[in-house]
Amino acid sequence: WDEDGRLDTETTGISIRLRGNITLNVDKKSYRIKFPQKENPLGLGDGAAKSWNLVANYYDGSLLRNMAAYRMGELMDHMPYTANCRSVELYVNGEYRGVYLLVEAVNVAKSRVAITEKPELIEDNGYLLELSRYAEENAFTIDFFKFEVKSDVSEDIETRKQQIAYISGYTKEALYALKSGDREAIEQYIDVPSLVDNCI
């Protein structure tokens, strides 16, 4: 329901799973929900999508830190995408679960991370990466940091290996260029204004 008490999204079957790593052990769980058809609950974001997150903010008593970070991202000039969010009160089977943050799930889409994925290509391809110590599938490690390729990659095993090798090599070169402090080397791999806005 919206803030005026009107039904915003019709009753529908959804997939739901727990979300998080360390927070899986706390009392107030976070969730990933997936609609069967693209939806835009509460008119949130730049377009309809199937996947959304309900973030519990368990370790943030103010319930504002994540929202403030996302809103700051929206104000930056060189951030091509920042996840849209809104505070909601969550009820499950009529039981009140508290205040959550409804957030767009970060994935590749025109209204989210707008890159072009070509699963048959190795170079000249878009790759969405996630830094995660829990990465398992399509994962690689650079200096003890573990990354996972979240994009669609080739179903052909050899092509997939080449894709992972390419993007891991590119990421490694980009990180080492940053460590060197050589502006020219950095600009070969990184859009510097975008990086600065991300760091802010």
Helices and strands as residue ranges (DSSP letters): E 15-19, G 22-25, E 30-39, G 41-43, E 49-55, H 65-75, E 85-92, E 95-104, E 129-131, E 139-142, E 145-149, H 157-180, H 183-189, H 192-199
